[in-house]
Amino acid sequence: MHTEAERRKFTAYHEAGHAVVAWTLGHSIKRMTVIPGKDEHFAYAGYTQHGPVGAVLPQHVADTEFCVLMAGAIVDRITCPDGARDDASGRDLEIADALLATGQVTLSPRTLWNQTEDLIHEQWERIDRLAMVLLQVGELDAENVASVLEAR
């Protein structure tokens, strides 16, 4: 069992993964938060939604959304290899499965997973920086997220 501080840190990294992948793939981030959840786990940060699952999306936008969804699960495997974050990843994977069911994802899930995994490793410094700032302040608006992501 992980401590509250550890769960909060895992959540910050999970959400930073979503945000950095979304940002790297050309989407803006509206807001991020790490707040106590209703149970022993922390709620997840907000990031820009790209349209509801089932809506007709422009070509490749569904692929991008799939990558953003996978980012949290991939980061969880890096930061919490004992699998204790499977519940958070599971919610993202359910949404990704629903997106796949629409037939709008153009590349194979394995290809998109691998591309996202590579992107996360390439952008780990940004993920780490964003997670640390999010842990310090608890909430970031669009301007603050952009400032952290654009910092060198």
Beta strands, then each sheet from edge to edge (+ up, - down):
strand 1: 31-33
strand 2: 139-141
sheet 1: 1+ 2-
end
